Amino acid sequence: MSAMPSHALQDVTAPGGLRVRGLRAGYRRKPVIDGLDLPDLRPGSVVALLGPNGAGKSTLLKTLAGLVPCTGEISLDGLPLAAMPPAERAARVGYMPQRLPDDLDMTVLDSLLSILRLRRGRAPTTSDAAMARAMDTLDHLGIAALAMSPLHGLSGGQRQMASLAQALAPDPGVLLLDEPTSALDLRHQVTVMRTLRALAGEGRLVIVVLHDLSLAARWADEVVVLKAGVLCAAGTPLSALTPETLARAYGVRARVETCARGYLSVHADEAIDADPSH
């Protein structure tokens, strides 16, 4: 699959663009993210959020989804997300958590129909339209055969795809995905990342938290590296994933190599004694 143009992080307002300025967010008055500015994120791209544990990646994603209190500017298409009615915001911004609850007693199809009923906005409003949209979403992701399967009985890879379907069902322009490849084998990782590239190719902005730097370098157009809730680096994988950035963000000495097919591969050789957050 060919790489998309590297334009996602240009500071230019564009239809479907997401802007974050002066963002402060956290829990119980303790900021996890403090004064974060991001270059503008534009549609048609996969943007990987990277950083060590505790860097604020998941908090940032939840904040963009409206699940964490915040101050500062978050705007979509030039409109403040905070000013949007909740149903419209949920329809325009799809969120996939790290994992689905283990005790959900419903089928994959029923879970999509429930979401479509809650998120009116751009979503179908009649039962027939909702059913058609739900089945189209499952078919689009290649999991229509799982429609009547109970969520609690799915394998790890199937659960990830079902969770992605829930985020995609209302047809949002922005997808926020928290570690969609975690605990997946190599085959399912590639399947998920190919799916995200295809969704971006349809004009969506896909923002995904990843821990595997080589996976991010292979599939993302742009990366955003966080450290302790602040921006450490942003840009194309080639420009942002440097040994210097990795030492500063992760506290490791690392090699960044280019394989025969032109993709970057990141190898951590050893930990640096000093904590990079200090």
Protein Blocks (a to p, Z undefined) as FASTA:
>chain_A
ZZdddfklpccddehiacdehiacdeehiafbghiacddddehiacddeddehilmmmmm
mmmnopaccedjddeehiafklpcfklmmmmpccddfbdcfklccdfklmmmmmmmmmnm
lmcfbfklmmmmmmmmmmmnopmmmmmpcfklpcfklmmmmmmmmmmmnopabdcdehkl
goiafklmmmmmmmmmmmmmnopacddddfblklmmmmpmbdcddeehiafbgcdfklmm
cfklmmmmnopacdddddfkopacdddfbdcfbafkZZ
